[in-house]
Amino acid sequence: MSNDECRTNSSDEPSALRSAFCILHSALIHRLAIITIVIWSLAYLGCCARTLVLKVDKSSVYPDFSTAGHNWLNGDQLYVRGGTHEFRYSPLVAAFFVPFELLPLKLGEFLWRSLNFAAFVGGLHCCCKTQIPRQLSTGQVCAVFLLCIPLAIGSLNNAQSNPLVLGLMLLSIAAAARKQWGLSSITITLATCFKLYPIALGLLLVLIFPRKLAWRLLVCLTAAAVLPFVMQRATYVMDQYTVWVHYLSSEDRQRGPITDWYRDFRALWRVYVATMSQRTYLVIQLTSAVGIAILCLIGRLRKLPIPLLLAFTLSLACCWMTALGPATESATYILLAPAVAWGLVLCDPDPRAHVRRVAYGSIFALFVASQLAINIPGGKYFRDHLQPLPLAGTLLLLVVMTDLALSKPEPRP
């Protein structure tokens, strides 16, 4: 029972009993909010602040970023396959890390981790505040934040850029819901600079809001591509762009051992069915992308509530980026944290929705089991030979597509 329900409860119920229930309900919600804040504060201390007092974490990828900033500043090669600190992001990202390279190692890593943490938590908070996917009670907001922790803690712990990328995408759909088209375009562009595949979300948003976002997103992407030429010699920047494109297009980890595979549908198919060619996988990627675009466009034409449609759009885009993406690692599955949390929190209490609840519960269980398997005997075999992450991502994609196809516009009052 929400606070509004307490205030509008039927008058035939004894007032003393109703008042006592509402006071108890408010106290429980207040305690749940405190517990949520405490847990996330502990996560911040454990994943970010610990770098100031403990030894450098060997599993941290921050040295890859700081080294790229050093190489950019000195005009050295950014992309060396098999190097000690292998860098695979855009030249603009390398320039972004120059200030971090000039700081002491521990301080730079602390600031980078804190930026990731703040972007993710801030983006999730903005979506809740903007009523994406819909208006949530305080208890539901707390549940969303708590359910995101199992999927987010891995990327937050090893200083990956995925929390930052997800936070920027969350901010982008929140800005679109508020009709802040410039901010939405900028945040999508920044996310695309770190990981190229967030452009998928940008294209879906352009499909839904063509007049508002198309030209703004094009201007932002063009500016991001040109900006590195202002920061370094033109010949050096052009050479880095050329090497970067060859570096990304020539990589195929599925040719190596199973521990190096990308955690995507191609790996899932290879484990359970047979080896899939790159061409077949490309056809599946493009076909699914077209299907997602059609569903989002149909949702727009059917006039679904914009916050709900934006939540579906982000969820489907992130499902595609992970289960069917071009370069999916285990840490990339943090992108599905909001989609899984929203699905669990908004499951219809109607007994007829039992299948949907079981589906989201099973997906969440697969993610948690994969996360816990890192530190238990036999866990590596579970993650590599059973591929629970792409299995969960593929199931989530099917469930979300079904939800969007069956969604109906809310009746007008």
Residue pairs with C-beta under 8 A, 6 or more apart in sequence:
1 9
1 21
1 22
1 25
2 137
3 22
3 25
3 26
3 29
3 137
3 138
6 18
6 21
6 22
6 25
6 26
7 22
9 18
29 137
29 138
29 139
29 142
32 138
32 139
32 142
33 138
33 142
35 142
36 142
36 145
36 146
39 146
39 149
40 121
40 145
40 149
43 117
43 149
43 153
43 156
44 114
44 117
46 157
47 113
47 117
47 153
47 156
47 157
48 110
48 113
48 114
48 117
48 156
49 110
51 57
51 60
51 106
51 109
51 110
51 113
52 106
52 107
52 110
56 105
56 106
56 109
57 158
57 159
59 157
59 158
60 109
60 158
60 159
61 158
61 159
61 160
62 108
62 109
62 112
62 113
62 159
63 85
64 85
64 86
64 87
65 87
65 93
65 97
65 100
65 112
65 159
65 161
66 97
66 100
66 101
66 105
66 108
66 109
67 84
67 85
67 87
67 101
68 78
68 85
68 87
68 89
68 93
68 94
68 97
69 94
69 95
69 96
69 97
69 98
69 99
69 100
69 101
70 76
70 101
71 77
71 78
71 87
71 94
72 78
72 91
72 94
72 95
72 97
72 98
72 231
72 232
73 98
73 101
75 232
75 233
75 236
77 240
77 243
78 87
78 91
78 94
78 240
78 243
78 244
79 87
79 88
79 240
79 243
79 244
79 247
80 86
81 247
81 251
87 94
88 247
88 248
89 161
89 193
89 194
89 195
90 193
90 194
90 196
90 224
90 228
90 244
91 228
91 232
91 237
91 240
91 241
91 244
92 193
92 224
92 225
92 227
92 228
93 193
93 194
94 240
95 227
95 228
95 231
95 232
100 108
100 111
100 112
101 108
103 111
109 159
112 159
113 156
113 159
115 164
116 155
116 156
116 159
116 160
116 161
116 162
116 163
116 164
116 167
117 156
117 163
118 167
119 163
119 164
119 166
119 167
119 168
119 171
120 152
120 156
120 163
120 164
120 166
120 167
120 170
120 334
121 145
121 167
122 167
122 171
123 166
123 167
123 168
123 169
123 170
123 171
123 174
124 144
124 145
124 148
124 167
124 170
124 338
126 170
126 171
126 174
127 170
127 173
127 174
127 311
127 338
128 136
128 141
128 144
129 174
130 174
130 177
130 178
130 307
131 177
131 307
132 173
132 174
132 177
132 307
132 308
132 310
132 311
133 307
133 308
133 310
133 311
133 312
133 342
133 346
134 305
134 307
134 308
134 346
136 144
136 345
140 345
140 346
143 341
143 344
143 345
144 338
144 341
144 342
144 345
145 341
147 337
147 340
147 341
147 344
147 345
147 364
148 337
148 338
148 341
150 364
150 367
150 368
150 371
151 333
151 334
151 336
151 337
151 340
151 367
151 371
152 163
152 334
152 337
153 371
154 160
154 330
154 331
154 334
154 371
154 374
155 162
155 163
155 331
155 334
156 163
158 331
160 331
160 334
161 194
161 195
162 195
162 331
162 332
162 334
162 335
163 334
164 191
164 194
165 191
165 194
165 195
165 198
165 335
166 318
166 334
166 335
166 337
166 338
168 187
168 188
168 190
168 191
168 198
169 187
169 188
169 191
169 198
169 201
169 314
169 317
169 318
169 335
170 314
170 338
171 183
171 187
172 183
172 184
172 187
172 188
172 191
172 201
172 202
172 205
173 184
173 201
173 205
173 310
173 311
173 313
173 314
175 181
175 183
175 184
175 187
176 184
176 205
176 209
176 213
176 306
176 310
177 306
177 307
177 310
179 212
181 209
181 212
181 213
181 216
182 216
184 205
184 213
184 216
185 202
185 213
185 216
185 217
185 219
185 220
186 220
188 198
188 199
188 201
188 202
188 205
188 217
188 220
189 202
189 217
189 220
189 221
189 223
189 224
190 224
191 198
191 201
192 198
192 199
192 202
192 221
192 224
193 224
195 321
196 248
196 326
197 321
197 325
197 326
197 327
198 317
198 321
199 221
200 289
200 317
200 320
200 321
201 313
201 314
201 317
201 318
202 213
202 217
203 293
204 292
204 293
204 296
204 313
204 316
204 317
205 213
205 217
205 313
206 213
206 214
206 217
207 293
207 296
207 297
207 300
208 296
208 297
208 300
208 309
208 313
228 237
228 240
229 237
231 237
248 327
251 327
252 278
253 260
253 261
253 262
254 261
254 262
254 266
254 267
254 270
258 384
258 385
259 380
259 384
261 267
261 270
261 384
262 325
262 327
262 328
262 329
263 322
263 328
263 329
263 330
263 332
263 333
263 387
263 389
263 390
264 322
264 323
264 324
264 325
264 328
264 390
264 393
265 281
265 284
265 323
265 324
265 390
265 393
265 394
266 276
266 281
267 387
267 390
268 323
268 387
268 390
268 391
268 394
269 276
270 276
271 385
271 386
271 387
272 387
284 324
285 320
285 324
285 326
288 320
288 324
288 397
289 320
289 324
291 401
292 316
292 317
292 320
292 401
295 312
295 316
295 401
295 404
295 405
296 309
296 312
296 313
296 316
296 404
298 405
299 309
299 312
299 404
299 407
300 309
302 407
302 408
302 409
303 409
304 312
304 407
304 408
304 409
305 409
305 410
308 407
311 338
311 339
311 342
312 400
312 403
312 404
312 407
314 338
314 339
315 336
315 338
315 339
315 342
315 343
315 396
315 400
316 397
316 400
316 401
316 404
318 335
318 336
318 338
318 339
319 336
319 339
319 393
319 396
319 397
319 400
320 397
321 328
321 332
321 335
322 328
322 332
322 333
322 335
322 336
322 389
322 390
322 393
323 390
323 393
323 394
323 396
323 397
324 397
325 332
328 390
330 370
330 383
330 389
333 367
333 389
333 392
333 393
336 367
336 392
336 393
336 396
339 396
339 400
340 360
340 363
340 364
340 367
340 396
343 356
343 360
343 363
343 396
343 399
343 400
343 403
344 360
344 361
344 364
347 353
347 356
347 357
347 360
348 356
356 399
356 403
359 395
359 399
360 399
362 395
363 392
363 395
363 396
363 399
366 388
366 389
366 391
366 392
366 395
367 388
367 389
367 392
369 382
369 388
370 382
370 383
370 388
370 389
370 392
372 379
373 379
373 380
373 382
373 383
373 388
374 383
382 388
383 389
